[in-house]
Amino acid sequence: MKTEYNYQIGEDIKTITVERDGDRFLVTVGDKTYNVAAKQLVNGQLSLELDGRRLQAYVAHNNRRRYVAMAGETWVLKRPEAQRRRRGPGAAAGAGSGGLEASMPGLVLDVQVAEGDHVERGQTLVLLEAMKMELRISAPYAGQVRKVHCTAGQVVERGQVLVELEA
């Protein structure tokens, strides 16, 4: 199965494709393809062998985004709209209402909304620190904050609901 992601560098949007090849992956970035072996460790940590080089990466996700930290850089990857729709019913919450969850265990650095606040799509709701990365938990659609389930300084577990949002 081939998965496609987009990432932005300045004003340019680039594409990354990831395709399983037996027990390895073919990762294509632009016009270059890498042969990658990945071993999943704990809490989003990966041990990678990339064309003979060993690297460590950290991966977290928040709704439709993946955050990849590797070699001192962090990339935000988003799945294209058409590919997300193919996932089928029940695969992700629709534009109705729902809870935004912690994608990995971490420390809440800041809660930037309160119950009753109106938010725009993409607005940062919570800042979370996990595995030396700062993750922004953003609103997937415009709506109203129904309930806030976390406070600054709180340690949260993976899957814990942080904010409930209603369209």
Secondary structure, 3 states (H helix, E strand, C coil): CEEEEEEEECCEEEEEEEEEECCEEEEEECCEEEEEEEEECCCCEEEEEECCEEEEEEEEEECCEEEEEECCEEEEEECCHHHHHCCCCCCCCCCCEEEEECCCCEEEEEECCCCCCEECCCCEEEEEEECCEEEEEECCCCEEEEEECCCCCCEECCCCEEEEEEC
